[in-house]
Amino acid sequence: MTSPIRQRTERKLVLVVEDNHLNLTLLRTLLQSEGYEVLEAVTAHDGLDAARRLRPDVIVMDVRLPDMSGFDATRILKTEATTAKIPVVITSAYGGYIDKKRLQDCGCDHYVPAPINVSGFVALIGSLIQSGPTNHKGA
Ligand code: MN
């Protein structure tokens, strides 16, 4: 049970799974400026591990990761009870070809193609956090 004081001061947690450091910096800066706590992973496996342990409020997932695609990582998250309800936003750093079938099948909640529209992205993250349950364990 969370105390009222902790509820007021607790920052929402966003997990960013992204192996490109420029994109990671952009997303971190943007999300932190909105007051979110940002947790970072540069491989899918580290992202899955962080998601299971800390249950972030939202996950931002790159498509191309060194060890596994973001589609496959999202599918895993959506099939596991502890992480299934966490909203996943897939981002495509290069805005190139995206396999629409794999995008649909992975179970992600939203897809944000590059270049990211900053105000639209911030509004999307905010709306996902508003609508979803907060059950993360802090970072
Ligand atoms: Mn990548």
py3Dmol code that shows the C-alpha trace and the ligand (Angstrom):
import py3Dmol

protein = """\
ATOM      1  CA  MET A   1       0.000   0.000   0.000  1.00  0.00           C
ATOM      2  CA  THR A   2       1.412   3.324  -1.031  1.00  0.00           C
ATOM      3  CA  SER A   3       1.244   6.200   1.406  1.00  0.00           C
ATOM      4  CA  PRO A   4      -0.483   9.423   0.276  1.00  0.00           C
ATOM      5  CA  ILE A   5       2.788  11.346   0.579  1.00  0.00           C
ATOM      6  CA  ARG A   6       4.615   8.880  -1.645  1.00  0.00           C
ATOM      7  CA  GLN A   7       1.792   8.997  -4.187  1.00  0.00           C
ATOM      8  CA  ARG A   8       2.097  12.762  -4.449  1.00  0.00           C
ATOM      9  CA  THR A   9       5.847  12.796  -4.873  1.00  0.00           C
ATOM     10  CA  GLU A  10       6.326   9.627  -6.892  1.00  0.00           C
ATOM     11  CA  ARG A  11       7.394  10.322 -10.430  1.00  0.00           C
ATOM     12  CA  LYS A  12       6.084   8.189 -13.242  1.00  0.00           C
ATOM     13  CA  LEU A  13       8.624   5.788 -14.631  1.00  0.00           C
ATOM     14  CA  VAL A  14       9.325   5.427 -18.353  1.00  0.00           C
ATOM     15  CA  LEU A  15      11.572   2.644 -19.623  1.00  0.00           C
ATOM     16  CA  VAL A  16      13.361   3.495 -22.864  1.00  0.00           C
ATOM     17  CA  VAL A  17      14.825   0.534 -24.754  1.00  0.00           C
ATOM     18  CA  GLU A  18      17.054   2.077 -27.401  1.00  0.00           C
ATOM     19  CA  ASP A  19      20.559   1.234 -28.602  1.00  0.00           C
ATOM     20  CA  ASN A  20      21.231   4.444 -30.493  1.00  0.00           C
ATOM     21  CA  HIS A  21      22.823   6.899 -28.084  1.00  0.00           C
ATOM     22  CA  LEU A  22      21.632  10.019 -29.862  1.00  0.00           C
ATOM     23  CA  ASN A  23      18.039   8.781 -29.830  1.00  0.00           C
ATOM     24  CA  LEU A  24      18.412   7.706 -26.225  1.00  0.00           C
ATOM     25  CA  THR A  25      19.680  11.146 -25.269  1.00  0.00           C
ATOM     26  CA  LEU A  26      16.840  12.821 -27.127  1.00  0.00           C
ATOM     27  CA  LEU A  27      14.189  10.643 -25.476  1.00  0.00           C
ATOM     28  CA  ARG A  28      15.775  10.924 -22.022  1.00  0.00           C
ATOM     29  CA  THR A  29      15.990  14.701 -22.236  1.00  0.00           C
ATOM     30  CA  LEU A  30      12.449  15.015 -23.500  1.00  0.00           C
ATOM     31  CA  LEU A  31      10.921  12.689 -20.909  1.00  0.00           C
ATOM     32  CA  GLN A  32      12.925  14.086 -17.994  1.00  0.00           C
ATOM     33  CA  SER A  33      11.895  17.611 -18.951  1.00  0.00           C
ATOM     34  CA  GLU A  34       8.304  16.430 -18.602  1.00  0.00           C
ATOM     35  CA  GLY A  35       9.058  15.229 -15.079  1.00  0.00           C
ATOM     36  CA  TYR A  36       9.275  11.518 -15.742  1.00  0.00           C
ATOM     37  CA  GLU A  37      11.847   9.242 -14.239  1.00  0.00           C
ATOM     38  CA  VAL A  38      13.685   7.551 -17.110  1.00  0.00           C
ATOM     39  CA  LEU A  39      15.119   4.077 -17.003  1.00  0.00           C
ATOM     40  CA  GLU A  40      17.313   3.046 -19.926  1.00  0.00           C
ATOM     41  CA  ALA A  41      18.247  -0.219 -21.571  1.00  0.00           C
ATOM     42  CA  VAL A  42      20.345  -0.645 -24.716  1.00  0.00           C
ATOM     43  CA  THR A  43      19.505  -4.289 -25.374  1.00  0.00           C
ATOM     44  CA  ALA A  44      16.174  -6.088 -25.531  1.00  0.00           C
ATOM     45  CA  HIS A  45      17.216  -8.524 -22.833  1.00  0.00           C
ATOM     46  CA  ASP A  46      18.144  -5.742 -20.428  1.00  0.00           C
ATOM     47  CA  GLY A  47      14.862  -4.036 -21.287  1.00  0.00           C
ATOM     48  CA  LEU A  48      12.850  -7.168 -20.561  1.00  0.00           C
ATOM     49  CA  ASP A  49      14.687  -7.649 -17.294  1.00  0.00           C
ATOM     50  CA  ALA A  50      14.072  -4.039 -16.228  1.00  0.00           C
ATOM     51  CA  ALA A  51      10.405  -4.237 -17.211  1.00  0.00           C
ATOM     52  CA  ARG A  52       9.868  -7.396 -15.151  1.00  0.00           C
ATOM     53  CA  ARG A  53      11.660  -6.070 -12.088  1.00  0.00           C
ATOM     54  CA  LEU A  54      10.459  -2.463 -12.033  1.00  0.00           C
ATOM     55  CA  ARG A  55       7.178  -2.481 -13.960  1.00  0.00           C
ATOM     56  CA  PRO A  56       7.476   0.964 -15.531  1.00  0.00           C
ATOM     57  CA  ASP A  57       4.368   2.996 -16.343  1.00  0.00           C
ATOM     58  CA  VAL A  58       5.229   3.085 -20.048  1.00  0.00           C
ATOM     59  CA  ILE A  59       7.848   1.441 -22.249  1.00  0.00           C
ATOM     60  CA  VAL A  60       9.325   3.139 -25.322  1.00  0.00           C
ATOM     61  CA  MET A  61      10.796   0.438 -27.552  1.00  0.00           C
ATOM     62  CA  ASP A  62      13.124   0.759 -30.524  1.00  0.00           C
ATOM     63  CA  VAL A  63      12.610  -1.637 -33.440  1.00  0.00           C
ATOM     64  CA  ARG A  64      16.222  -2.531 -34.165  1.00  0.00           C
ATOM     65  CA  LEU A  65      18.094  -3.695 -31.102  1.00  0.00           C
ATOM     66  CA  PRO A  66      21.351  -5.646 -31.004  1.00  0.00           C
ATOM     67  CA  ASP A  67      20.013  -8.910 -29.601  1.00  0.00           C
ATOM     68  CA  MET A  68      16.350  -9.103 -30.607  1.00  0.00           C
ATOM     69  CA  SER A  69      13.858  -6.985 -32.489  1.00  0.00           C
ATOM     70  CA  GLY A  70      11.652  -4.611 -30.557  1.00  0.00           C
ATOM     71  CA  PHE A  71       8.674  -6.490 -32.023  1.00  0.00           C
ATOM     72  CA  ASP A  72       9.802  -9.755 -30.448  1.00  0.00           C
ATOM     73  CA  ALA A  73      10.626  -8.067 -27.153  1.00  0.00           C
ATOM     74  CA  THR A  74       7.161  -6.495 -27.110  1.00  0.00           C
ATOM     75  CA  ARG A  75       5.513  -9.829 -27.820  1.00  0.00           C
ATOM     76  CA  ILE A  76       7.304 -11.320 -24.837  1.00  0.00           C
ATOM     77  CA  LEU A  77       6.225  -8.438 -22.587  1.00  0.00           C
ATOM     78  CA  LYS A  78       2.619  -8.785 -23.718  1.00  0.00           C
ATOM     79  CA  THR A  79       2.531 -12.534 -23.005  1.00  0.00           C
ATOM     80  CA  GLU A  80       3.866 -12.301 -19.456  1.00  0.00           C
ATOM     81  CA  ALA A  81       1.409 -11.548 -16.673  1.00  0.00           C
ATOM     82  CA  THR A  82       3.639  -9.087 -14.810  1.00  0.00           C
ATOM     83  CA  THR A  83       4.237  -6.892 -17.860  1.00  0.00           C
ATOM     84  CA  ALA A  84       1.254  -7.505 -20.158  1.00  0.00           C
ATOM     85  CA  LYS A  85      -0.616  -4.360 -19.101  1.00  0.00           C
ATOM     86  CA  ILE A  86       2.283  -1.935 -19.438  1.00  0.00           C
ATOM     87  CA  PRO A  87       1.707   0.247 -22.524  1.00  0.00           C
ATOM     88  CA  VAL A  88       4.429  -0.186 -25.156  1.00  0.00           C
ATOM     89  CA  VAL A  89       5.204   2.518 -27.701  1.00  0.00           C
ATOM     90  CA  ILE A  90       7.315   1.308 -30.611  1.00  0.00           C
ATOM     91  CA  THR A  91       9.556   3.919 -32.168  1.00  0.00           C
ATOM     92  CA  SER A  92      11.407   3.738 -35.425  1.00  0.00           C
ATOM     93  CA  ALA A  93      14.583   5.758 -35.357  1.00  0.00           C
ATOM     94  CA  TYR A  94      15.120   5.962 -39.067  1.00  0.00           C
ATOM     95  CA  GLY A  95      11.581   6.037 -40.313  1.00  0.00           C
ATOM     96  CA  GLY A  96      12.455   3.416 -42.851  1.00  0.00           C
ATOM     97  CA  TYR A  97      10.592   0.308 -43.858  1.00  0.00           C
ATOM     98  CA  ILE A  98       8.512  -1.197 -41.086  1.00  0.00           C
ATOM     99  CA  ASP A  99       6.924  -4.611 -41.436  1.00  0.00           C
ATOM    100  CA  LYS A 100       3.307  -3.650 -40.724  1.00  0.00           C
ATOM    101  CA  LYS A 101       2.267  -7.214 -40.064  1.00  0.00           C
ATOM    102  CA  ARG A 102       4.939  -7.656 -37.415  1.00  0.00           C
ATOM    103  CA  LEU A 103       4.018  -4.291 -35.952  1.00  0.00           C
ATOM    104  CA  GLN A 104       0.365  -5.306 -35.629  1.00  0.00           C
ATOM    105  CA  ASP A 105       1.132  -8.800 -34.364  1.00  0.00           C
ATOM    106  CA  CYS A 106       3.537  -7.757 -31.613  1.00  0.00           C
ATOM    107  CA  GLY A 107       0.757  -6.289 -29.466  1.00  0.00           C
ATOM    108  CA  CYS A 108       2.254  -2.840 -29.009  1.00  0.00           C
ATOM    109  CA  ASP A 109      -0.113  -0.058 -27.975  1.00  0.00           C
ATOM    110  CA  HIS A 110       1.212   2.630 -30.319  1.00  0.00           C
ATOM    111  CA  TYR A 111       3.700   3.170 -33.083  1.00  0.00           C
ATOM    112  CA  VAL A 112       5.564   6.461 -33.406  1.00  0.00           C
ATOM    113  CA  PRO A 113       7.550   6.812 -36.619  1.00  0.00           C
ATOM    114  CA  ALA A 114      10.544   9.113 -36.894  1.00  0.00           C
ATOM    115  CA  PRO A 115      11.011  11.982 -36.938  1.00  0.00           C
ATOM    116  CA  ILE A 116       9.230  12.181 -33.606  1.00  0.00           C
ATOM    117  CA  ASN A 117       6.737  15.005 -33.257  1.00  0.00           C
ATOM    118  CA  VAL A 118       7.769  16.246 -29.826  1.00  0.00           C
ATOM    119  CA  SER A 119       4.453  17.638 -28.604  1.00  0.00           C
ATOM    120  CA  GLY A 120       2.553  14.670 -30.016  1.00  0.00           C
ATOM    121  CA  PHE A 121       4.930  12.219 -28.376  1.00  0.00           C
ATOM    122  CA  VAL A 122       4.686  13.944 -25.001  1.00  0.00           C
ATOM    123  CA  ALA A 123       0.891  13.980 -25.234  1.00  0.00           C
ATOM    124  CA  LEU A 124       0.832  10.288 -26.141  1.00  0.00           C
ATOM    125  CA  ILE A 125       3.024   9.283 -23.196  1.00  0.00           C
ATOM    126  CA  GLY A 126       0.893  11.417 -20.898  1.00  0.00           C
ATOM    127  CA  SER A 127      -2.325   9.844 -22.108  1.00  0.00           C
ATOM    128  CA  LEU A 128      -0.974   6.313 -21.710  1.00  0.00           C
ATOM    129  CA  ILE A 129       0.116   7.041 -18.161  1.00  0.00           C
ATOM    130  CA  GLN A 130      -3.225   8.620 -17.312  1.00  0.00           C
ATOM    131  CA  SER A 131      -5.154   5.621 -18.557  1.00  0.00           C
ATOM    132  CA  GLY A 132      -2.978   2.876 -17.202  1.00  0.00           C
ATOM    133  CA  PRO A 133      -2.573   1.524 -13.676  1.00  0.00           C
ATOM    134  CA  THR A 134       0.501   2.574 -11.765  1.00  0.00           C
ATOM    135  CA  ASN A 135       2.086  -0.443 -10.192  1.00  0.00           C
ATOM    136  CA  HIS A 136       5.776   0.136 -10.738  1.00  0.00           C
ATOM    137  CA  LYS A 137       8.221  -0.532  -7.983  1.00  0.00           C
ATOM    138  CA  GLY A 138      10.316   2.582  -8.412  1.00  0.00           C
ATOM    139  CA  ALA A 139      13.853   2.706  -9.713  1.00  0.00           C
TER     140      ALA A 139
END
"""
ligand_1 = """\
1
MN
Mn 18.181 0.633 -32.825
"""
view = py3Dmol.view(width=600, height=400)
view.addModel(protein, "pdb")
view.setStyle({"model": 0}, {"cartoon": {"style": "trace"}})
view.addModel(ligand_1, "xyz")
view.setStyle({"model": 1}, {"stick": {}})
view.zoomTo()
view.show()
